Amino acid sequence: MSLIEIADYRLAFDGFEGRVQVLDGIDLAIEAGEAVGIVGETGCGKSVLARSMLRLNPAPPARIVSGQIRYDGADILAMPPDRLRDLRGGTIGMVFQDPVTYLNPVFTIGRQMAEVLRAHEPDLSRAQRRARSIELLDAVRLPDPAGLLDRYPHELSGGMRQRVLIAEALAGNPRVLIADEPTTALDVTIQRQILALIADLVERLGLTLVLISHDLGVIGAVCRRIVVMYAGTVVEDAPAESLFRAPQHPYTRGLLAAMPDLGRPDHMPEGIAGSIPDLRSPPKGCRFHPRCPLATAICSERKPVLDGGPHAVACHAVAAAA
């Protein structure tokens, strides 16, 4: 049994202009101790999928159409509120992509850390919560963690705020860490530091990691397995080395072709023709077929199935060529 199992998961958002079919038949299994990256264009559903693992998508407008999400055999979608509260932050910690949004500007870092600890370890005294907060801030390599407790979010740099969010995510001693675009809006040097920190924490604490990003370079720096999403579907799931060496799905090839190559100054990145579909009325069959150079008649008629094996791909053209 996998630690996290997602089976035929479909989720829609109901809005004034109709239903948006955000996730369409997601199948994904994550083993304990794995570092899995989920990558795709903005709007492909990767953050919605991450939030689904903690049932954080507000309902309404979110509506689960079908499927299951299990953690260690327990159905997350059927968990009662008290069990779900223990899961969030306690068993599964999440680092959100915008620390400015998730850190309250009118409270000190110390007060916010204390609130998180109070939720997960209510028996700690005030002194113990302070000591634990300092320990957590030190674990994410923040300078002067004791002095930091008395400072406000606006007094910290973007990288420091992101480290505070990581510290809060670790406060409940989780087994799984979900990091949703943790390097967004950070400069390249700070991005590398945050990624190195996450990789170190995963190894040192024995965490299972789910890293969300639109950047294959970010994913490849930390994860050993990469799941590629397009328009609410998984199109490729493979070991990182295999995916970079021999990508199978036309969309994955397009993503890699769009990456700049610093080792080849004359290399010109290539964009993917067309644009992402309107998920209020997605294309029939393969959702990528209107943009795909390999599309045939069957691609617009039947949805491809993600095949088995260590390098799985959902593509009629690849299946036909095999």
Protein Blocks (a to p, Z undefined) as FASTA:
>chain_A
ZZbdcehiacddddfkbccdfbghiacdddehiacdddddehilmmmmmmmmnopaccdf
bdcfbdcddeehiafklpcfklmmmmnoplmccddfblklmpcfkbcfklmmmmmmmmmm
mmbcfklmmmmmmmmmmmnopahkllmmmpcfklpcfklmmmmmmmmmmmnopabdcdeh
klgoiafklmmmmmmmmmmmmmmnopacddddfbfklmmmmpcbdcddeehiafbdcdfk
lmmmmcfblklmmmmmmpccfklmkbccdddehjdddfklccehjfklmmpckbcfklmm
bccdddedjbdcddfklmmmZZ
